[in-house]
């Protein structure tokens, strides 16, 4: 949507994997959201793409396959105890990304927009197998001159990039920039790095 000059918005609900702040019970999904901002000609669209959970669900499976523990303070087991064991976390709950009420409330908004609003299930989502997604776009031309919008967008980005940097910080990245660079390296090399044990499990599944 952003590449076509529109402001793009995406909200995705998923089964119960994440505990709201103040509880250890999984109610939300990882509930990712994305916002795409079109930019002036020759510039890559600005795309925020994030889960509202402290880590992506795939990250738990990757840690399990690799036989490594999760970082501390990211998950509960099925009894509600903090855990670093990926297997226990899969039957328990993840925390929200900032471990506070702010991340929890953002996850709640995604749950409502991509669940209740679009008619998806909001209870027993793992068994219902019916969770929702909300996508919509806004044409910036409907709100004012697009040239002015692009000029001001670039001014904001330039101001952030040129801000006084903290010690040890060499560059201030925009949303999606790190991922875009990684994607280009993957395309150029023709290879995607996958954890060794997970690769083996995928090969075993493919072999039947």
C-alpha positions in Angstrom: 0.0 0.0 0.0 2.8 2.4 0.9 4.6 1.7 -2.3 1.5 2.8 -4.1 1.4 6.1 -2.3 -1.1 5.2 0.4 -0.8 5.2 4.2 -1.2 1.5 4.9 -2.4 -0.1 8.2 -2.5 -3.8 9.2 -3.5 -5.4 12.5 -3.5 -9.1 13.0 -5.0 -11.2 15.8 -3.8 -14.6 16.7 -4.4 -17.4 19.2 -3.8 -17.0 22.9 0.0 -16.8 23.4 0.5 -13.5 25.4 -0.4 -12.4 28.9 -1.8 -8.9 29.4 0.2 -6.8 31.9 -0.7 -7.8 35.4 -1.5 -11.4 34.7 0.3 -14.6 33.7 -2.6 -16.0 31.7 -2.4 -16.1 27.9 -5.3 -14.1 26.4 -3.9 -12.0 23.5 -2.1 -13.3 20.4 1.3 -11.9 19.5 -1.0 -9.3 17.8 1.4 -7.7 15.3 0.7 -4.4 13.7 2.2 -2.6 10.7 2.0 0.9 9.4 3.4 1.9 6.0 4.2 5.5 5.2 4.8 6.5 1.5 7.8 8.7 0.8 8.9 10.9 -2.0 10.2 9.5 -5.2 13.3 7.4 -4.9 13.0 6.7 -1.2 11.9 3.4 0.3 8.6 3.4 2.1 8.8 3.7 5.8 7.3 0.6 7.3 6.8 -0.2 11.0 6.2 -3.9 11.5 6.1 -5.2 15.0 4.6 -7.8 17.3 3.1 -6.5 20.5 4.6 -9.5 22.3 8.2 -9.4 23.8 9.3 -11.8 21.0 7.8 -13.5 18.0 6.2 -16.9 18.4 8.7 -18.3 15.9 11.5 -17.2 18.2 10.3 -19.7 20.9 10.3 -22.5 18.4 13.7 -21.5 17.1 15.1 -21.5 20.7 13.5 -24.9 21.3 15.1 -26.4 18.2 18.5 -24.9 19.1 18.3 -26.2 22.6 18.9 -22.8 24.1 17.0 -21.0 26.9 14.9 -18.0 26.4 16.1 -14.7 27.7 14.9 -13.9 31.3 11.6 -12.1 31.9 9.9 -13.0 28.6 7.7 -16.0 29.4 5.6 -17.9 32.0 5.0 -21.6 32.1 1.5 -23.2 32.3 1.4 -22.7 36.0 2.2 -19.0 35.7 5.8 -19.2 36.9 8.5 -17.3 35.1 10.4 -19.6 32.7 13.3 -19.6 30.3 12.5 -23.1 29.0 11.0 -22.8 25.4 8.9 -25.9 25.8 7.3 -24.6 29.0 6.7 -21.2 27.4 4.8 -22.8 24.5 2.3 -24.1 27.0 2.3 -20.9 29.0 2.4 -17.3 28.0 4.7 -14.6 26.6 4.9 -11.1 28.0 4.1 -7.9 26.0 7.0 -6.2 24.4 7.7 -3.5 27.0 6.5 -5.6 29.9 4.2 -2.7 31.0 0.6 -1.5 30.7 1.4 0.5 27.5 2.3 -2.6 25.5 -0.6 -4.5 27.0 -3.0 -1.7 26.0 -1.6 -1.7 22.4 -2.1 -5.4 22.2 -5.7 -5.0 23.5 -6.4 -2.5 20.7 -5.1 -4.9 18.1 -7.2 -7.7 19.6 -10.3 -5.5 19.3 -9.6 -4.1 15.8 -8.5 -7.5 14.3 -10.9 -9.6 16.4 -14.1 -8.1 17.5 -14.4 -5.5 14.7 -14.0 -8.1 11.9 -16.1 -10.8 13.5 -13.3 -13.2 14.4 -13.4 -15.3 17.5 -12.1 -13.7 20.7 -12.3 -16.7 23.0 -10.8 -20.2 22.7 -9.0 -19.0 19.6 -6.6 -21.9 19.5 -9.5 -24.4 19.0 -11.8 -22.0 17.0 -9.1 -21.6 14.3 -10.8 -18.4 13.3 -8.8 -15.3 14.0 -8.9 -12.0 12.1 -6.9 -9.4 10.3 -7.8 -5.7 9.6 -6.3 -3.9 6.6 -7.1 -0.4 5.5 -5.5 2.4 3.6 -5.7 6.2 3.6 -4.9 8.4 0.6 -2.9 11.3 1.9 -4.2 13.4 -0.9 -7.6 13.4 0.8 -6.0 15.3 3.8 -3.9 17.9 1.9 -1.3 18.4 -0.7 0.9 15.3 -1.0 4.0 17.4 -1.8 3.7 19.1 1.6 3.2 15.7 3.3 6.3 14.3 1.7 8.4 17.4 2.4 7.4 17.3 6.1 7.9 13.5 6.3 11.4 13.8 5.0 12.1 16.7 7.4 11.1 14.6 10.3 13.2 11.7 9.2 16.2 13.9 8.6 15.8 15.5 12.0 15.8 12.1 13.7 18.8 10.8 11.7 20.9 13.9 12.5 20.0 14.0 16.2 22.9 14.0 18.7 23.8 10.3 19.2 24.5 8.5 22.4 27.9 7.0 23.1 28.4 3.9 21.0 25.6 4.7 18.5 26.9 5.2 15.0 23.6 5.4 13.2 19.9 6.0 14.0 17.8 3.6 11.9 14.3 4.1 10.6 11.6 1.4 11.0 12.2 -1.4 8.6 15.6 -0.3 7.6 17.6 -3.1 9.3 15.2 -5.7 7.9 15.5 -4.2 4.4 19.3 -4.3 4.5 19.2 -7.9 5.7 16.7 -8.8 2.9 19.0 -7.3 0.3 21.9 -9.3 1.6 19.9 -12.5 1.5 18.8 -11.8 -2.1 22.4 -11.0 -3.1 23.8 -14.1 -1.5 21.0 -16.4 -2.4 21.1 -17.9 1.1 18.9 -17.7 4.2 20.4 -18.6 7.5 18.3 -21.1 9.4 19.2 -22.7 12.8 20.8 -26.1 12.2 18.5 -28.2 14.3 15.4 -26.5 12.8 16.8 -27.1 9.3 17.1 -30.8 10.1 13.5 -31.0 11.5 12.2 -29.3 8.4 14.0 -31.8 6.2 12.6 -34.7 8.3 9.1 -33.2 7.9 9.6 -32.8 4.1 10.7 -36.4 3.8 7.5 -37.6 5.4 
